[in-house]
Amino acid sequence: MTNKEAYKLITALMDTPAPTGTKLEHARNQTLKNASSFVEAYNDKLEDLNIDYCSTDDKGNIIRDPRGQYIFTKDNQRALSKELKKFMDSELIVPFEIVSTTDKKGLSDPQVEYLTEVGFIRGLMTVI
């Protein structure tokens, strides 16, 4: 799993409705809890990249716009974009366990399809 895929999964889980007290809610909450170290490392890496490529004054102080956002030269913005792509396409910065479930009540077909694809929703086991 890449950082981009993990970010997409976490975003999807945060947007997934899960009725209180259900297996779906438990699996979602546990997976998000397991992913907390990933989220922290992910945010730290993004901040580091922004600081590495942002504009600075003559004294090396970071220059920000009135809203507090970093300012970049065109060349540094391009370099940052390349580094972000490389980071997003690389293997997980911090692996985490996905707690899967068979509970898919209330989920749309596209949600079930995606969450099954990434291993969050699993099929029922058949005993033969």
Secondary structure, DSSP 8 states (H G I E B T S, - for coil): -BHHHHHHHHHHHHT----TTSHHHHHHHHHHHHTHHHHHHHHHHHHHHHHHHS-B-TTS-B-B-TTS-B---HHHHHHHHHHHHHHHHSB-SS------BS--TT--HHHHHHHHHTTSB-------
